Amino acid sequence: MKVVFVTTESFMDHSFTMISELKKHVDLKTFFIAKKLTPEIKDFCGKLNVRFEKRKRFINPLRLFFEFRLLINIKRQKADLVWFNTLSFIQAILLKLIIRKPLITAHDVEVHPEDTDYHGILSQKLTFILFKKNIAVMSRSQSDLFEKKYGFRPYLLQLPIIDYYEASAALIDLKTEVSQKVSFLFFGSIQPYKGIEILLEAAEILNSKNIEYGLNICGRIRYKHDKIQDAIDKLKNVYHINKHIDYKEIYELYNSSDVVVITYTHVTQSGPLLIGYNQNKPCITNDLPGFREYVDDGKSGLIFSKSAAALAAKMEELIGNRNKIYDMGIYISEYIKSRFSMSSLAISYVKVFEEHIG
C-alpha cells in the first residue's frame, strides 16, 4: 500500500512518532509544509527522508498557486491513499477538486474556548462540511463528540505516546541536579483553557501547610500576563520559565521531573501527557473524558475533581509517597505503553487506511 502523508510544523511531535513506525508497515512518502526550513525541521526531514515544501503566508494571494502546485505533485505520486494531518482553508477547497477520497485528521472536533485562531476555526468548519465521511479523529472522546454532532462515528487514529523529543535530545547532553523533593511539571504555553489558576491556587494551599515540593511551570504566558506572572512570583517552591522551550530541551525537562500536572479545563487529547508517558512519568489530571481515556486512575496517574483543593490533595498524596510515583512509572512501562505506543497502534492505522481505500 502506498500512502502519501501531508503534515505541518504544528504537529511535528506526533508526526515524527507516526512516520517512524508506519514506514515499517506501508510504503510511506511524507510532505512537510512550513513557512521556512528551520534547523529543527531540517533535522526532522533528514531523519525521516521527508520532502520539505515552503508555503506562503495564509494571507498571501500567491498561496493559491502554492497549494495548487503541491496538490498536483501529490496526485502525481499515484498513491493508494493521501492522508492530511490538517487542512488549510485553501487546501480544503482545492482538495475537493484534485484528490479523490483523501483522509483528513481532525485534531479538535470542538475548538478550545476563547480560541482566536480564526483561520484554523474556519478551515475546520469547511473541512467538516466538505469531508465529513473522510475524517479521522485522534481519541475516543473526540469520536463521541463527532458522533453526537453528525450521527455517525468517524475513523479512529488513536494519538500515540510521543517519542519525538527523546530522539531529538540524543543530539545534546544536558546536566540536571537531583533533588530529594518531589518535582511537579506543568509544560506548554499558558492559555485560558489550561487552568493555570487552579494550579497556582493548589500551590498556595500546599505552601500554607509548609509542605516541601518543587513545581516547574515551563511555557510562555499567552493571556493576562502581568496578573499571572505576579501570582507565580508570590509563590515559594515554584519556578517559571516564561518562554518557548526549545525542542531539544524537552526530554531532559521531563527527565528531571517526577510528575506531570495537567489542569486543563477543556481537552480531547494532550501532548504533555503523552510526552510524559514516553518517559514513564505519571500525571495528575483534571476529571475530563479526554484524560480518563488515557489515565488509569491510581495506576498511571491521579485524577482530581476539578477544584484547586482536590488538586492540592492529590499532589500532597504523592509528595508523601515516592514509592507510589515509582509504582505508577512501572505500570506505565508495562501496561500503558502496550496500549498507546505507536508500535502497538500501527496495525489499527493500517486497517483504517485499508477500509478507507476499499
MIDO-80510 format. One record per residue (C-alpha): residue number from 1; residue in three letters; x, y, z. Coordinates in steps of 0.25 Angstrom, whole numbers, plus 2048, in hexadecimal, padded with zeros to 3 digits. Layout:
<recs>
n:NUM res:ALA u:X v:Y w:Z;
...
</recs>
This chain:
<recs>
n:1 res:MET u:800 v:800 w:800;
n:2 res:LYS u:806 v:80E w:7FC;
n:3 res:VAL u:802 v:819 w:805;
n:4 res:VAL u:805 v:828 w:804;
n:5 res:PHE u:805 v:82F w:811;
n:6 res:VAL u:804 v:83E w:811;
n:7 res:THR u:808 v:845 w:81F;
n:8 res:THR u:80C v:852 w:824;
n:9 res:GLU u:815 v:859 w:82F;
n:10 res:SER u:809 v:85A w:839;
n:11 res:PHE u:809 v:84A w:83A;
n:12 res:MET u:818 v:847 w:83A;
n:13 res:ASP u:818 v:83F w:847;
n:14 res:HIS u:80D v:834 w:844;
n:15 res:SER u:810 v:835 w:834;
n:16 res:PHE u:81E v:830 w:838;
n:17 res:THR u:819 v:825 w:840;
n:18 res:MET u:80F v:820 w:836;
n:19 res:ILE u:818 v:821 w:82A;
n:20 res:SER u:824 v:81A w:831;
n:21 res:GLU u:81B v:80D w:833;
n:22 res:LEU u:811 v:80E w:827;
n:23 res:LYS u:81D v:80D w:81E;
n:24 res:LYS u:81F v:7FF w:822;
n:25 res:HIS u:811 v:7FB w:81E;
n:26 res:VAL u:80D v:803 w:811;
n:27 res:ASP u:815 v:80A w:806;
n:28 res:LEU u:814 v:818 w:80C;
n:29 res:LYS u:818 v:825 w:806;
n:30 res:THR u:817 v:832 w:80E;
n:31 res:PHE u:816 v:840 w:80A;
n:32 res:PHE u:819 v:84A w:815;
n:33 res:ILE u:813 v:858 w:813;
n:34 res:ALA u:819 v:864 w:81B;
n:35 res:LYS u:81C v:873 w:819;
n:36 res:LYS u:82B v:871 w:81A;
n:37 res:LEU u:835 v:866 w:81B;
n:38 res:THR u:83A v:867 w:82A;
n:39 res:PRO u:845 v:85F w:82F;
n:40 res:GLU u:83A v:856 w:837;
n:41 res:ILE u:832 v:854 w:82A;
n:42 res:LYS u:83F v:851 w:822;
n:43 res:ASP u:843 v:847 w:82D;
n:44 res:PHE u:835 v:841 w:82D;
n:45 res:CYS u:835 v:83F w:81D;
n:46 res:GLY u:843 v:83A w:81D;
n:47 res:LYS u:840 v:82F w:827;
n:48 res:LEU u:833 v:82A w:820;
n:49 res:ASN u:836 v:82D w:812;
n:50 res:VAL u:82B v:837 w:811;
n:51 res:ARG u:829 v:841 w:806;
n:52 res:PHE u:828 v:84F w:80A;
n:53 res:GLU u:81E v:859 w:804;
n:54 res:LYS u:820 v:868 w:807;
n:55 res:ARG u:812 v:86F w:808;
n:56 res:LYS u:80E v:87D w:806;
n:57 res:ARG u:806 v:884 w:812;
n:58 res:PHE u:7F7 v:882 w:813;
n:59 res:ILE u:7F4 v:890 w:80E;
n:60 res:ASN u:7FE v:890 w:803;
n:61 res:PRO u:7F6 v:88F w:7F5;
n:62 res:LEU u:801 v:886 w:7F0;
n:63 res:ARG u:7FD v:87C w:7FA;
n:64 res:LEU u:7F3 v:877 w:7F0;
n:65 res:PHE u:7FD v:873 w:7E6;
n:66 res:PHE u:806 v:86C w:7F0;
n:67 res:GLU u:7FA v:864 w:7F5;
n:68 res:PHE u:7F6 v:860 w:7E7;
n:69 res:ARG u:804 v:85C w:7E3;
n:70 res:LEU u:806 v:854 w:7EF;
n:71 res:LEU u:7F9 v:84C w:7ED;
n:72 res:ILE u:7FD v:849 w:7DF;
n:73 res:ASN u:80A v:844 w:7E3;
n:74 res:ILE u:803 v:83B w:7EE;
n:75 res:LYS u:7FA v:836 w:7E3;
n:76 res:ARG u:805 v:832 w:7DA;
n:77 res:GLN u:80A v:829 w:7E5;
n:78 res:LYS u:7FF v:81F w:7E1;
n:79 res:ALA u:7FD v:81B w:7F0;
n:80 res:ASP u:7F2 v:812 w:7F5;
n:81 res:LEU u:7EF v:81C w:800;
n:82 res:VAL u:7F2 v:82B w:802;
n:83 res:TRP u:7F2 v:82E w:811;
n:84 res:PHE u:7F2 v:83C w:816;
n:85 res:ASN u:7F5 v:83F w:825;
n:86 res:THR u:7ED v:84C w:823;
n:87 res:LEU u:7E7 v:855 w:818;
n:88 res:SER u:7E9 v:864 w:816;
n:89 res:PHE u:7DD v:86B w:810;
n:90 res:ILE u:7E2 v:86C w:802;
n:91 res:GLN u:7E6 v:85D w:803;
n:92 res:ALA u:7D8 v:859 w:807;
n:93 res:ILE u:7D3 v:860 w:7FA;
n:94 res:LEU u:7DD v:85B w:7F0;
n:95 res:LEU u:7DE v:84D w:7F6;
n:96 res:LYS u:7CF v:84A w:7F3;
n:97 res:LEU u:7D3 v:84D w:7E4;
n:98 res:ILE u:7E0 v:846 w:7E3;
n:99 res:ILE u:7E2 v:83A w:7ED;
n:100 res:ARG u:7D7 v:82F w:7ED;
n:101 res:LYS u:7D3 v:829 w:7FB;
n:102 res:PRO u:7DE v:82F w:804;
n:103 res:LEU u:7DF v:82C w:812;
n:104 res:ILE u:7E0 v:838 w:81C;
n:105 res:THR u:7E3 v:838 w:82A;
n:106 res:ALA u:7DB v:841 w:833;
n:107 res:HIS u:7E3 v:845 w:840;
n:108 res:ASP u:7D7 v:84C w:847;
n:109 res:VAL u:7C9 v:849 w:844;
n:110 res:GLU u:7C6 v:854 w:84D;
n:111 res:VAL u:7CF v:861 w:84D;
n:112 res:HIS u:7D4 v:865 w:85B;
n:113 res:PRO u:7CD v:870 w:862;
n:114 res:GLU u:7D2 v:87E w:85F;
n:115 res:ASP u:7DA v:879 w:853;
n:116 res:THR u:7DE v:885 w:84A;
n:117 res:ASP u:7E4 v:87D w:83E;
n:118 res:TYR u:7D9 v:881 w:835;
n:119 res:HIS u:7DF v:87B w:828;
n:120 res:GLY u:7E0 v:86E w:830;
n:121 res:ILE u:7D2 v:86E w:834;
n:122 res:LEU u:7CD v:872 w:826;
n:123 res:SER u:7D5 v:867 w:820;
n:124 res:GLN u:7D0 v:85D w:829;
n:125 res:LYS u:7C2 v:861 w:827;
n:126 res:LEU u:7C4 v:860 w:818;
n:127 res:THR u:7CB v:852 w:819;
n:128 res:PHE u:7BF v:84C w:821;
n:129 res:ILE u:7B5 v:852 w:816;
n:130 res:LEU u:7BD v:84C w:80A;
n:131 res:PHE u:7C3 v:840 w:810;
n:132 res:LYS u:7BB v:83A w:81B;
n:133 res:LYS u:7BC v:82C w:816;
n:134 res:ASN u:7CB v:82D w:815;
n:135 res:ILE u:7CE v:832 w:823;
n:136 res:ALA u:7D7 v:82A w:82D;
n:137 res:VAL u:7D7 v:82F w:83B;
n:138 res:MET u:7E2 v:82C w:845;
n:139 res:SER u:7DB v:828 w:852;
n:140 res:ARG u:7CF v:820 w:856;
n:141 res:SER u:7C9 v:82D w:85D;
n:142 res:GLN u:7CB v:834 w:850;
n:143 res:SER u:7C3 v:829 w:849;
n:144 res:ASP u:7B8 v:82A w:853;
n:145 res:LEU u:7B7 v:839 w:850;
n:146 res:PHE u:7B7 v:837 w:841;
n:147 res:GLU u:7AC v:82C w:842;
n:148 res:LYS u:7A3 v:835 w:84B;
n:149 res:LYS u:7A5 v:841 w:841;
n:150 res:TYR u:7A4 v:839 w:833;
n:151 res:GLY u:79D v:82C w:837;
n:152 res:PHE u:7A8 v:822 w:833;
n:153 res:ARG u:7B6 v:81E w:838;
n:154 res:PRO u:7C2 v:823 w:831;
n:155 res:TYR u:7CF v:81B w:82F;
n:156 res:LEU u:7D7 v:81A w:83B;
n:157 res:LEU u:7E7 v:81C w:83A;
n:158 res:GLN u:7EA v:81C w:849;
n:159 res:LEU u:7F4 v:826 w:84D;
n:160 res:PRO u:801 v:81E w:851;
n:161 res:ILE u:80B v:821 w:85C;
n:162 res:ILE u:815 v:82B w:857;
n:163 res:ASP u:823 v:827 w:855;
n:164 res:TYR u:828 v:833 w:84D;
n:165 res:TYR u:82F v:83A w:858;
n:166 res:GLU u:837 v:82E w:85D;
n:167 res:ALA u:83C v:82D w:84F;
n:168 res:SER u:840 v:83C w:84E;
n:169 res:ALA u:846 v:83C w:85C;
n:170 res:ALA u:850 v:832 w:857;
n:171 res:LEU u:857 v:83D w:850;
n:172 res:ILE u:85B v:844 w:85D;
n:173 res:ASP u:860 v:842 w:86B;
n:174 res:LEU u:858 v:849 w:876;
n:175 res:LYS u:85C v:848 w:884;
n:176 res:THR u:852 v:849 w:88F;
n:177 res:GLU u:852 v:849 w:89E;
n:178 res:VAL u:84C v:83E w:8A6;
n:179 res:SER u:842 v:843 w:8B1;
n:180 res:GLN u:83C v:83C w:8BD;
n:181 res:LYS u:82F v:844 w:8BB;
n:182 res:VAL u:824 v:83F w:8B3;
n:183 res:SER u:824 v:847 w:8A6;
n:184 res:PHE u:818 v:84A w:89E;
n:185 res:LEU u:818 v:84F w:890;
n:186 res:PHE u:80E v:858 w:888;
n:187 res:PHE u:812 v:858 w:87A;
n:188 res:GLY u:80D v:860 w:86E;
n:189 res:SER u:808 v:86E w:86A;
n:190 res:ILE u:7FF v:874 w:875;
n:191 res:GLN u:7F2 v:877 w:86E;
n:192 res:PRO u:7E4 v:879 w:875;
n:193 res:TYR u:7DF v:86B w:873;
n:194 res:LYS u:7EB v:865 w:87A;
n:195 res:GLY u:7E7 v:868 w:888;
n:196 res:ILE u:7F3 v:86E w:88E;
n:197 res:GLU u:7EB v:876 w:898;
n:198 res:ILE u:7E7 v:868 w:89E;
n:199 res:LEU u:7F6 v:864 w:89F;
n:200 res:LEU u:7FA v:871 w:8A6;
n:201 res:GLU u:7EF v:870 w:8B0;
n:202 res:ALA u:7F3 v:862 w:8B3;
n:203 res:ALA u:801 v:867 w:8B5;
n:204 res:GLU u:7FC v:871 w:8BF;
n:205 res:ILE u:7F5 v:866 w:8C7;
n:206 res:LEU u:802 v:85E w:8C7;
n:207 res:ASN u:80A v:86A w:8CC;
n:208 res:SER u:800 v:86D w:8D7;
n:209 res:LYS u:803 v:85F w:8DC;
n:210 res:ASN u:812 v:861 w:8DB;
n:211 res:ILE u:814 v:855 w:8D2;
n:212 res:GLU u:821 v:853 w:8CB;
n:213 res:TYR u:820 v:851 w:8BC;
n:214 res:GLY u:824 v:857 w:8AF;
n:215 res:LEU u:81B v:85C w:8A3;
n:216 res:ASN u:821 v:860 w:896;
n:217 res:ILE u:818 v:867 w:88C;
n:218 res:CYS u:81E v:867 w:87F;
n:219 res:GLY u:817 v:86F w:874;
n:220 res:ARG u:814 v:87D w:86F;
n:221 res:ILE u:808 v:885 w:875;
n:222 res:ARG u:7FE v:887 w:86A;
n:223 res:TYR u:7F4 v:88F w:871;
n:224 res:LYS u:7F3 v:898 w:87E;
n:225 res:HIS u:802 v:899 w:87E;
n:226 res:ASP u:804 v:8A2 w:889;
n:227 res:LYS u:7F9 v:89C w:892;
n:228 res:ILE u:7FE v:88E w:891;
n:229 res:GLN u:80D v:891 w:892;
n:230 res:ASP u:80A v:899 w:89F;
n:231 res:ALA u:803 v:88D w:8A4;
n:232 res:ILE u:80E v:884 w:8A1;
n:233 res:ASP u:819 v:88D w:8A6;
n:234 res:LYS u:812 v:88D w:8B4;
n:235 res:LEU u:813 v:87E w:8B6;
n:236 res:LYS u:81F v:877 w:8BC;
n:237 res:ASN u:823 v:869 w:8B6;
n:238 res:VAL u:81E v:86E w:8A9;
n:239 res:TYR u:828 v:871 w:89D;
n:240 res:HIS u:823 v:876 w:890;
n:241 res:ILE u:829 v:877 w:882;
n:242 res:ASN u:821 v:881 w:87A;
n:243 res:LYS u:826 v:87D w:86C;
n:244 res:HIS u:824 v:873 w:861;
n:245 res:ILE u:82C v:867 w:865;
n:246 res:ASP u:836 v:862 w:85B;
n:247 res:TYR u:832 v:854 w:855;
n:248 res:LYS u:840 v:84F w:859;
n:249 res:GLU u:83E v:852 w:868;
n:250 res:ILE u:830 v:84C w:86A;
n:251 res:TYR u:835 v:83D w:86C;
n:252 res:GLU u:83E v:842 w:878;
n:253 res:LEU u:834 v:84B w:87D;
n:254 res:TYR u:82B v:83F w:87F;
n:255 res:ASN u:836 v:836 w:884;
n:256 res:SER u:839 v:840 w:88F;
n:257 res:SER u:82B v:840 w:894;
n:258 res:ASP u:823 v:835 w:89C;
n:259 res:VAL u:814 v:838 w:898;
n:260 res:VAL u:80D v:840 w:88D;
n:261 res:VAL u:802 v:848 w:891;
n:262 res:ILE u:7F7 v:84C w:886;
n:263 res:THR u:7EC v:855 w:88B;
n:264 res:TYR u:7E5 v:857 w:87E;
n:265 res:THR u:7D6 v:85B w:87F;
n:266 res:HIS u:7D3 v:856 w:871;
n:267 res:VAL u:7DA v:84A w:86A;
n:268 res:THR u:7D9 v:840 w:860;
n:269 res:GLN u:7E7 v:83C w:85F;
n:270 res:SER u:7F4 v:840 w:866;
n:271 res:GLY u:802 v:841 w:860;
n:272 res:PRO u:809 v:843 w:86E;
n:273 res:LEU u:802 v:837 w:874;
n:274 res:LEU u:807 v:82E w:868;
n:275 res:ILE u:815 v:834 w:869;
n:276 res:GLY u:816 v:830 w:877;
n:277 res:TYR u:811 v:822 w:875;
n:278 res:ASN u:81D v:820 w:86C;
n:279 res:GLN u:826 v:822 w:878;
n:280 res:ASN u:81D v:81A w:881;
n:281 res:LYS u:819 v:827 w:889;
n:282 res:PRO u:80B v:826 w:890;
n:283 res:CYS u:802 v:832 w:88F;
n:284 res:ILE u:7F7 v:839 w:897;
n:285 res:THR u:7EC v:83E w:88E;
n:286 res:ASN u:7DE v:845 w:88F;
n:287 res:ASP u:7D2 v:83C w:88F;
n:288 res:LEU u:7CE v:83C w:880;
n:289 res:PRO u:7CB v:831 w:876;
n:290 res:GLY u:7D7 v:835 w:86D;
n:291 res:PHE u:7E0 v:831 w:879;
n:292 res:ARG u:7D9 v:825 w:87E;
n:293 res:GLU u:7DB v:81F w:871;
n:294 res:TYR u:7EA v:81F w:873;
n:295 res:VAL u:7EB v:81F w:882;
n:296 res:ASP u:7E9 v:813 w:88B;
n:297 res:ASP u:7E5 v:81A w:898;
n:298 res:GLY u:7EE v:816 w:8A3;
n:299 res:LYS u:7F7 v:80D w:89A;
n:300 res:SER u:7FD v:816 w:88F;
n:301 res:GLY u:7F9 v:823 w:895;
n:302 res:LEU u:7EF v:82A w:89E;
n:303 res:ILE u:7E2 v:831 w:89A;
n:304 res:PHE u:7DD v:83D w:8A3;
n:305 res:SER u:7CF v:842 w:8A3;
n:306 res:LYS u:7D1 v:850 w:89D;
n:307 res:SER u:7D4 v:858 w:8A9;
n:308 res:ALA u:7E1 v:85E w:8AE;
n:309 res:ALA u:7DF v:857 w:8BB;
n:310 res:ALA u:7DD v:84A w:8B5;
n:311 res:LEU u:7EA v:84C w:8AC;
n:312 res:ALA u:7F2 v:850 w:8B9;
n:313 res:ALA u:7ED v:843 w:8C0;
n:314 res:LYS u:7F2 v:83B w:8B4;
n:315 res:MET u:7FF v:842 w:8B4;
n:316 res:GLU u:801 v:840 w:8C3;
n:317 res:GLU u:7FE v:831 w:8C1;
n:318 res:LEU u:80A v:830 w:8B8;
n:319 res:ILE u:813 v:839 w:8C0;
n:320 res:GLY u:811 v:830 w:8CC;
n:321 res:ASN u:813 v:823 w:8C4;
n:322 res:ARG u:81E v:822 w:8BA;
n:323 res:ASN u:81C v:813 w:8B9;
n:324 res:LYS u:80F v:815 w:8B3;
n:325 res:ILE u:815 v:81E w:8A8;
n:326 res:TYR u:81F v:813 w:8A5;
n:327 res:ASP u:814 v:808 w:8A4;
n:328 res:MET u:80C v:811 w:89B;
n:329 res:GLY u:818 v:812 w:892;
n:330 res:ILE u:819 v:803 w:891;
n:331 res:TYR u:80B v:802 w:88E;
n:332 res:ILE u:80C v:80C w:882;
n:333 res:SER u:818 v:804 w:87D;
n:334 res:GLU u:811 v:7F6 w:87E;
n:335 res:TYR u:802 v:7FA w:87A;
n:336 res:ILE u:800 v:808 w:875;
n:337 res:LYS u:80B v:806 w:86A;
n:338 res:SER u:805 v:7F9 w:866;
n:339 res:ARG u:7F8 v:801 w:862;
n:340 res:PHE u:7FD v:80E w:85D;
n:341 res:SER u:80B v:80D w:857;
n:342 res:MET u:80B v:80F w:848;
n:343 res:SER u:811 v:801 w:846;
n:344 res:SER u:804 v:7FC w:84D;
n:345 res:LEU u:7FB v:805 w:845;
n:346 res:ALA u:801 v:804 w:837;
n:347 res:ILE u:7F9 v:7F8 w:833;
n:348 res:SER u:7EC v:7FF w:836;
n:349 res:TYR u:7F1 v:80B w:82E;
n:350 res:VAL u:7F3 v:801 w:822;
n:351 res:LYS u:7E5 v:7FB w:824;
n:352 res:VAL u:7DF v:809 w:823;
n:353 res:PHE u:7E7 v:80C w:816;
n:354 res:GLU u:7E2 v:7FF w:810;
n:355 res:GLU u:7D4 v:802 w:814;
n:356 res:HIS u:7D4 v:810 w:80E;
n:357 res:ILE u:7DB v:80B w:801;
n:358 res:GLY u:7D1 v:800 w:800;
</recs>
